[in-house]
Amino acid sequence: MPANKRKGLTKQDKSKKQAKQDGQKAVAHDIDVPVDEGFSEKGASKHKVLRTEPNVKVHVDDDLIYDASLNQTNIGGNNNKFYRIQILAIQDEDKFYTHTRWGRVGEDGQSKTMGPASLEDALTEFDKKFKSKTGHNWSDREDAKEPKKGKYTFIERDYEDDEEEAPQQQHSSSSTNEADSKLPIQTQRLMELIFNQNHFNAVLEQIGYNAEKLPLGKLGEPTLKKGFEFLHELSSLIKHPSLANNKYDIDQKEAIEDFSNKYYSTIPHEFGRSRPPVINNNEILRKEVSMLDTLTDMSVADTIMKAAGDQDRDSKNANLLDKRYHDLSMEEMTPLAHNSDEYGALRDYLIKSAASHGIRYRLEDIFRIERRGEAKRFLSSKYAKLHKSDRRLLWHGSRTTNYGGILSQGLRIAPPEAPLNGYAFGKGVYLADVSSKSAQYCSAGMSGGTGILMLVEAELGDPKYEIPDGDSNAEEEAKKRKCVSTLGVGQQAPQGWVDGKIIHDNLEGVSLPDSSKGLGDNKAAKAKGYLQYNEYICYDVAQLQLRYLFRVGM
C-alpha cells in the first residue's frame, strides 16, 4: 500500500451508536453506571448481604441517575478532596442503601453505607448529603457546577465510556483473534506509539492531572471550557490588581485564591499531601493553560481509542490498529523509503537544522501526510490570495499522546475563554526553523525515548510582524500592521533558504532553510531579545497544512 488513502467516518457513522445519557439523565434503560469501588472494598463490610449480592445497581429513578461525584479544593486549608454519593438498590427487592465515600484526591479515603431503607428514605438521605456538601438541592445540581465558596463542585460524569472500556481491553488482550493489519508496518508502529495507554498514564502523572477522579473519556468540552474560564479570570486578576475590589469587593490575594480553588475543584489535580499552589503569577498560569491544551488533544485521542473497541460498528475480527488509523480520517499517510531522495532531503533538514538543545536524533521513519480538507480550506481562504506570499516549511513538536487529536482535528488555536497572557506571543500555532527548538516540546521521555515532529507548510505573508521578545498582544499588533503572522526574532537563524521542490514537486514555491549553510548570527535582523532562535506564530489554522511527520528517537 504505497499511500494510505482511506475514507474517514461520516457524521452518520459517528452517530450510529445511540446515546444512552443526556447529562445526568439516562435515556436508555441498559446504561451501566458503575458501583463505587469503595462500596465493595470497605462499605460492604458492615452489610454482608451487599457484598455477596450480584444484583446491586446504582438506582435510576425516572431516568435520573443517583450518582454524584463532588470535588473541592481549599488552598488555605490545604484541602484537595472528593466526595461520592450513590443510591444503591438490590434488584427485585425493595432494599435501598445510601453509599458515600470521601477523602483526599489520589487516596482511597473512607466510606459509609447506610441502610437498608425504603426508597423514600434513601432519596431523602441522598438529597440531604448533596445539599450539605454543595449548598444546592439535587434538583438544582446544574448550579452546583459553579461552586459556592467552601462547598464542593458537582462534576458530571459520562457513563457510556465505562461500557466501552471492558470490551476494548478484552479486544486488545486477545490480539490472536484479530485480522492482520492492512497498514504498512511503519504505520502500524506509529499507531501503537500514538495510542499507547502507558504513555497516556505517564503524561497525566507528569502534568499532575488526576485521571482516577475524572478519566479522560469523562472529561467533556464543558468541563474544559469552565477550566479555561477560571484561568481567564485569574489572568485578569493577576494583570489588574484593582479588579478584585471593583468586581468582587475583596482584595486581590483573596480573589486569586478563590478562583484557584474553583479551577482545581473543576479540573482535578493530584498534589499528594502538599498544599495546592495558588495560581498567582504568569508562570503557573501558563503551566495550567498548557495542561488544558494537552488534555484537549489527549481526550480526542482517548475517544478514538474507545471507538476502536466498539464492536457495534466494526466486525469483531477487524484489526485494532486499522480502526484507529481509520478514525484519524487522514487523506494520506505514506511512509517514505529510507533510500529515496525525498527522505534524504528531509533527514538533512532535521539533522542539520538542529542547534545546541542537547538532543541527539535517531531517525526511525518519515511519513508524507495530508489531512482531509486542509488543502481545500487553504485554497478557499484569503491566505491563498495574499498580495505578497511567504510560504515556509517549518517544524512543530508535541507529545506523542497529542497526535490523535492533532491528526484527526488539526492544529488548534486556543479557545476564546483561554487567557491571552497564557501564551508568549498570543493565541496561535507556534513553529520553528530549528528542529531541536520544536523537539523540546516532544517530551520524548514520557513515550519511551521516541518523539514525533511535524513539518507544516505555513503561509506567513510578507511582511511579518517582527519583534525581539514575547508579547501576549502580538496578534493585535500584527493586525494593526496588516500582517498575518508574527516572527519572534532569534539571535541565531538559517543562513540561507531554498525552494521546497528539492524535497517534492508539490512543495514548489515553499521555502525551507538551506541545510548546507547551517545556522549563524542573525545579523540582518539585529536581534536584541532573549530568543536564541526564531519563532513563527500563525493566528489562523487556515494558514497551515500538515506535510510530513517524523518518528524520531531522542
C-alpha positions in Angstrom: 0.0 0.0 0.0 2.1 2.9 -1.2 -0.2 5.6 0.1 -2.8 5.1 2.8 -5.8 6.9 1.3 -8.8 5.9 3.4 -12.3 7.0 3.9 -13.0 8.6 7.4 -16.1 8.4 9.5 -19.1 10.3 8.3 -21.4 12.1 10.6 -23.9 9.3 10.1 -21.2 6.7 11.1 -20.4 8.6 14.2 -24.0 8.8 15.3 -24.8 5.1 14.7 -24.5 4.3 18.4 -27.4 5.8 20.1 -26.5 7.9 23.2 -27.6 6.4 26.4 -27.1 9.5 28.6 -28.1 13.2 28.4 -26.4 15.0 31.3 -27.4 13.2 34.5 -30.4 11.7 32.7 -30.3 8.1 31.4 -32.1 8.0 28.0 -31.6 4.2 27.7 -32.5 1.5 30.2 -29.4 -0.6 29.7 -26.9 2.1 30.7 -24.3 0.7 33.1 -23.5 3.0 36.0 -20.6 1.5 38.0 -21.0 1.0 41.7 -18.4 3.0 43.6 -15.3 0.9 44.2 -15.3 1.9 47.9 -18.5 0.0 48.3 -17.1 -3.4 47.7 -13.8 -2.8 49.4 -14.9 -1.0 52.6 -18.6 0.0 52.9 -19.8 -3.6 52.4 -18.0 -5.0 55.4 -20.9 -3.8 57.6 -23.5 -5.1 55.1 -22.6 -8.6 54.1 -25.8 -9.1 52.1 -24.5 -6.4 49.7 -21.0 -7.8 49.4 -22.3 -11.2 48.2 -25.3 -9.9 46.3 -24.6 -9.9 42.5 -27.6 -7.6 41.6 -26.5 -4.4 43.3 -27.1 -1.5 41.0 -26.9 2.3 41.1 -30.5 3.5 41.3 -32.0 5.2 38.3 -35.4 6.8 39.1 -37.5 8.5 36.4 -34.4 8.3 34.2 -32.4 10.3 36.8 -29.0 8.7 37.8 -28.5 8.9 41.5 -24.7 9.1 41.5 -22.9 12.4 42.4 -19.2 13.0 42.1 -18.1 16.0 44.0 -14.7 17.8 44.3 -13.4 20.6 46.5 -10.0 22.4 46.7 -9.4 24.9 49.5 -5.8 26.1 49.3 -5.9 28.0 52.6 -7.0 24.8 54.5 -4.7 22.6 52.4 -7.8 20.7 51.3 -8.0 18.8 48.0 -10.7 16.3 48.4 -13.5 14.3 46.8 -17.0 13.1 47.9 -19.1 10.5 46.2 -22.8 9.8 46.9 -24.8 6.9 45.4 -28.2 5.3 46.0 -27.7 1.5 45.6 -30.6 -0.9 45.0 -30.8 -4.7 45.1 -32.7 -5.8 42.1 -36.1 -7.5 42.6 -36.0 -6.5 46.3 -37.3 -3.4 48.0 -34.0 -2.6 49.6 -32.1 0.7 49.1 -28.8 2.0 50.5 -27.2 5.4 50.5 -23.5 4.9 50.0 -20.8 7.7 50.5 -17.0 7.8 50.1 -14.8 10.7 50.8 -11.1 11.6 51.1 -8.1 13.4 49.6 -7.8 13.2 45.9 -5.5 10.4 44.9 -6.3 8.3 48.0 -8.9 5.6 48.7 -10.5 7.6 51.5 -13.2 6.4 53.8 -16.7 5.1 53.1 -20.1 4.6 54.7 -23.1 2.7 53.6 -26.5 3.5 55.2 -29.5 1.2 55.1 -31.3 -0.9 54.1 -34.1 1.6 53.9 -37.2 2.5 51.8 -36.6 4.3 48.5 -38.2 7.4 50.0 -35.8 7.4 52.9 -32.8 6.7 50.7 -33.8 9.6 48.4 -34.1 11.9 51.4 -30.7 10.9 52.7 -29.1 11.4 49.2 -30.7 14.9 48.9 -29.6 15.8 52.4 -26.0 14.8 51.7 -25.8 16.5 48.3 -27.1 19.8 49.7 -24.9 19.7 52.8 -21.8 19.3 50.6 -22.7 21.6 47.6 -25.1 24.1 49.1 -27.6 23.2 46.4 -30.6 20.9 46.1 -30.2 17.8 43.9 -32.9 19.2 41.7 -30.6 22.3 41.2 -27.5 20.3 40.5 -26.6 22.3 37.4 -26.0 25.2 39.7 -23.6 23.1 41.7 -21.2 23.0 38.7 -20.4 26.7 39.7 -19.0 26.1 43.2 -20.1 28.0 46.3 -17.3 29.2 48.5 -16.3 26.5 50.9 -18.5 23.9 49.2 -18.0 21.0 46.8 -18.3 21.2 43.0 -20.5 18.7 41.2 -18.7 17.0 38.3 -20.9 15.4 35.7 -19.6 12.1 34.5 -20.0 10.3 31.2 -21.1 6.7 32.0 -21.1 5.4 28.4 -17.3 5.1 28.4 -17.5 2.6 31.2 -19.4 0.3 29.0 -16.9 0.5 26.2 -13.8 0.1 28.3 -14.2 -3.6 29.1 -14.7 -4.7 25.5 -11.8 -2.6 24.4 -9.4 -4.1 27.0 -10.7 -7.6 26.1 -10.2 -6.9 22.4 -6.6 -5.6 23.0 -5.6 -8.6 25.0 -6.9 -11.2 22.5 -4.9 -10.0 19.6 -4.6 -13.6 18.3 -8.2 -13.3 17.1 -7.6 -10.1 15.2 -7.3 -10.0 11.4 -3.9 -9.0 10.1 -3.4 -5.3 9.7 -3.6 -3.9 6.1 -1.4 -1.0 7.0 2.3 -0.7 6.2 4.4 -1.9 9.2 5.7 1.7 9.7 2.2 3.0 10.1 1.3 0.2 12.4 4.2 1.1 14.7 3.1 4.8 14.5 -0.5 3.9 15.6 1.0 1.8 18.5 3.0 4.9 19.6 0.2 7.5 19.3 -2.4 5.3 21.1 -0.2 3.8 23.9 -2.1 3.8 27.2 1.1 3.6 29.3 2.3 6.8 27.6 -1.0 8.4 28.4 -0.7 7.5 32.0 2.8 8.8 32.2 1.9 12.2 30.8 -1.2 12.5 33.1 1.0 11.8 36.1 3.7 14.2 34.9 1.2 17.1 34.4 -0.4 16.4 37.8 -3.9 15.6 36.4 -6.0 13.1 38.5 -7.4 10.7 35.9 -8.9 8.4 38.5 -11.2 11.2 39.7 -12.2 12.3 36.2 -10.9 9.9 33.5 -10.1 11.4 30.1 -13.1 9.8 28.5 -15.4 11.6 31.0 -13.6 15.0 30.6 -16.1 16.8 28.4 -15.8 20.0 26.5 -18.0 21.9 29.0 -15.6 21.0 31.8 -12.5 22.1 29.8 -14.3 25.3 28.9 -15.1 26.0 32.5 -11.4 25.4 33.4 -10.3 27.9 30.8 -12.8 30.4 32.0 -11.5 30.2 35.6 -7.9 30.7 34.2 -9.1 33.6 32.1 -10.4 35.3 35.3 -7.2 34.5 37.1 -5.2 36.1 34.3 -7.3 39.3 34.6 -6.9 39.4 38.4 -3.1 38.9 38.1 -2.8 41.7 35.5 -5.2 44.2 37.1 -4.7 44.3 40.9 -7.7 46.7 41.4 -10.1 44.3 39.6 -10.8 42.1 42.7 -12.0 45.1 44.7 -14.0 46.7 41.9 -15.7 43.4 40.8 -15.9 41.2 43.9 -15.4 43.7 46.8 -12.4 41.6 48.1 -8.7 42.1 47.9 -6.6 40.7 45.1 -5.0 37.9 47.2 -8.3 36.6 48.3 -9.9 36.7 44.9 -6.9 34.8 43.3 -7.1 32.1 45.9 -10.8 31.8 45.5 -10.6 31.3 41.7 -7.6 29.0 42.1 -9.9 26.9 44.3 -12.6 26.9 41.7 -10.2 25.9 39.0 -8.7 23.0 40.9 -12.2 21.8 42.0 -13.3 21.7 38.4 -10.1 20.2 36.9 -8.9 17.6 39.5 -5.2 17.6 40.3 -3.2 15.3 42.5 -0.9 17.1 44.9 -0.4 14.3 47.4 -0.3 15.8 50.8 1.2 19.0 49.5 -0.7 22.3 49.6 -2.1 23.2 46.1 -0.2 26.2 44.7 -2.1 29.5 44.3 -2.2 30.5 40.6 -0.9 34.0 41.3 1.7 34.5 38.5 2.0 34.0 34.8 4.5 31.1 35.1 2.0 29.0 37.0 -0.9 30.2 34.8 0.9 29.2 31.6 1.6 25.7 33.1 -2.1 25.2 33.7 -3.1 26.6 30.3 -0.6 24.1 28.8 -2.2 21.3 30.8 -5.7 22.1 29.4 -4.3 22.3 25.9 -2.7 18.9 26.4 -5.9 17.4 27.9 -7.9 18.7 25.0 -5.8 16.8 22.4 -5.5 13.7 24.7 -9.2 13.5 25.2 -9.7 13.3 21.4 -7.2 10.5 21.2 -8.8 8.7 24.1 -12.2 8.9 22.3 -10.6 7.3 19.2 -9.1 4.6 21.4 -12.6 3.9 22.9 -14.3 4.0 19.5 -11.8 1.5 18.1 -13.1 -1.0 20.7 -16.7 -0.5 19.8 -17.9 -3.9 18.5 -21.2 -2.4 17.2 -19.6 -0.5 14.3 -16.9 -2.9 13.2 -16.6 -6.6 12.8 -15.1 -8.4 15.8 -12.1 -9.6 13.9 -11.1 -6.2 12.5 -7.6 -5.1 13.3 -7.5 -2.6 16.2 -4.7 -0.5 14.7 -6.5 -0.3 11.3 -9.6 1.0 13.1 -7.6 3.7 15.0 -6.0 4.8 11.8 -9.4 4.9 10.0 -10.8 7.2 12.7 -8.0 9.7 12.1 -9.6 10.4 8.7 -6.3 11.1 7.0 -6.2 11.8 3.3 -2.7 10.4 3.1 0.0 8.9 5.3 2.7 7.4 3.2 5.9 6.0 4.8 8.9 7.1 2.7 11.6 4.7 1.6 14.8 5.3 3.5 16.8 5.4 0.3 14.7 7.9 -1.5 15.8 11.4 -2.4 12.8 12.8 -0.6 13.7 11.0 2.7 17.3 12.1 2.4 16.5 15.8 1.9 14.1 15.7 4.9 16.7 13.9 7.0 19.2 16.7 6.2 16.7 19.3 7.3 16.1 17.5 10.6 19.7 16.9 11.5 21.4 20.0 10.0 18.9 22.5 11.4 19.4 21.2 15.0 21.1 23.5 17.4 22.5 23.3 20.9 19.5 21.9 22.8 21.3 18.7 23.9 19.1 16.5 21.7 20.6 13.6 19.7 18.3 12.2 17.0 17.8 8.6 15.9 15.5 8.9 12.9 13.2 5.9 12.5 10.5 6.8 9.9 9.2 9.8 7.9 5.6 9.9 6.5 4.3 12.2 3.9 0.9 13.2 5.3 -2.2 15.2 4.3 -5.2 15.9 6.5 -8.6 15.6 4.7 -9.9 19.1 3.7 -6.8 21.1 4.6 -5.8 21.8 1.0 -9.3 22.9 0.1 -9.5 25.0 3.2 -6.3 26.9 2.3 -7.3 27.4 -1.3 -10.7 28.8 -0.4 -9.2 31.2 2.3 -7.8 34.7 1.9 -4.3 33.4 2.5 -4.2 31.7 -0.9 -4.7 35.2 -2.4 -2.2 37.3 -0.5 -0.6 40.1 -2.5 2.8 39.1 -1.0 3.1 35.5 -0.1 5.8 33.8 2.1 5.2 30.1 2.4 7.7 28.2 4.6 8.1 24.6 5.7 8.5 24.8 9.5 8.8 22.5 12.5 6.2 21.8 15.2 6.7 19.5 18.1 4.2 18.0 20.6 3.9 15.0 22.9 3.1 11.7 21.1 -0.2 11.5 23.2 -1.4 14.7 21.5 -1.2 13.4 17.9 -4.5 11.6 18.0 -6.1 15.0 18.4 -3.7 16.8 16.0 -4.0 14.4 13.1 -7.8 13.9 13.4 -8.7 17.6 14.1 -5.7 19.6 13.0 -3.5 22.0 14.9 -5.6 24.2 17.1 -5.8 27.8 18.2 -6.6 28.3 21.9 -10.3 28.9 22.6 -11.7 32.4 23.3 -12.1 31.6 27.0 -8.3 30.8 27.4 -6.3 33.7 29.0 -4.3 35.7 26.5 -1.3 36.0 28.7 -1.1 32.2 28.9 0.8 32.4 25.6 4.1 34.2 24.9 3.1 35.6 21.5 -0.7 35.4 21.8 -3.1 32.6 20.8 -1.7 30.9 17.8 0.2 27.9 16.4 3.9 28.1 17.2 6.5 26.9 14.6 10.3 27.0 14.2 13.0 26.8 11.6 15.3 24.9 14.0 14.2 21.3 14.5 15.6 20.9 18.1 13.7 24.0 19.2 10.4 22.1 18.4 11.8 18.8 19.6 12.0 20.2 23.2 8.1 20.1 23.2 8.0 16.4 22.3 8.7 15.3 25.9 10.1 12.0 24.5 11.0 10.7 27.9 7.3 10.3 28.5 7.0 8.0 25.5 9.9 5.6 25.8 12.5 7.9 24.3 10.6 8.4 21.0 9.1 11.6 19.9 7.1 12.9 16.9 7.9 16.0 14.9 5.9 17.5 12.1 6.8 19.8 9.1 4.0 22.3 8.5 3.5 24.4 5.4 2.7 27.9 6.7 1.6 31.0 4.8 3.3 33.7 6.8 2.7 36.6 4.5 5.2 39.4 3.7 6.0 41.3 5.8 5.7 39.6 9.1 5.3 41.4 12.4 8.9 41.1 13.8 9.6 41.5 17.5 12.6 40.5 19.6 10.7 39.5 22.8 7.4 37.9 23.7 4.2 39.9 23.7 0.8 38.3 24.5 -0.8 41.1 22.4 1.3 40.3 19.3 -1.7 39.2 17.3 -3.5 42.5 17.7 -0.2 44.4 17.0 0.3 42.3 13.8 -3.2 43.1 12.6 -2.6 46.8 13.1 0.3 46.4 10.7 -1.7 44.2 8.3 0.5 41.2 9.0 -0.9 37.7 9.3 1.9 36.2 11.4 4.5 37.2 14.0 8.2 36.4 13.9 9.9 36.3 17.2 13.4 37.2 16.0 16.2 34.9 17.3 19.9 35.6 17.7 20.7 32.6 15.6 19.0 31.9 12.2 19.4 29.9 9.0 22.0 31.4 6.7 20.1 30.7 3.5 16.8 29.4 2.2 16.0 27.1 -0.7 12.8 26.1 -2.6 10.9 23.1 -1.4 11.0 21.5 -4.8 14.2 19.8 -3.7 12.0 17.7 -1.5 8.9 17.2 -3.6 7.3 18.8 -6.6 4.2 19.7 -4.6 6.3 22.0 -2.4 7.5 24.2 -5.2 7.2 27.8 -4.0 7.6 26.8 -0.4 10.9 27.8 1.3 13.0 25.9 3.8 16.4 26.5 5.3 19.4 25.6 3.2 20.9 22.7 5.1 24.3 23.2 3.5 24.7 26.7 5.1 23.5 25.8 8.6 22.8 28.4 11.4 24.7 31.6 12.2 24.3 35.0 13.7 21.1 36.8 12.7 23.0 40.0 11.8 20.5 41.3 9.3 17.7 41.3 11.9 19.8 42.9 14.6 18.2 40.6 17.2 18.4 42.1 20.6 15.9 40.0 22.6 16.0 36.9 24.7 15.1 34.4 21.9 18.0 32.3 20.8 16.2 31.0 17.7 13.4 32.2 15.5 9.8 31.5 16.5 6.9 31.9 14.0 3.3 32.3 15.1 0.2 31.9 12.9 -3.1 33.0 14.2 -5.5 31.2 11.8 -5.4 27.4 11.2 -6.4 28.1 7.5 -2.8 29.3 7.0 -1.5 25.8 7.8 -1.2 22.4 6.0 0.5 19.4 7.6 3.1 17.9 5.2 5.4 15.5 7.0 5.6 13.5 10.2 8.8 12.2 11.7 9.1 9.4 14.2 12.4 10.1 16.0 14.4 8.6 18.8 15.6 11.4 21.1 
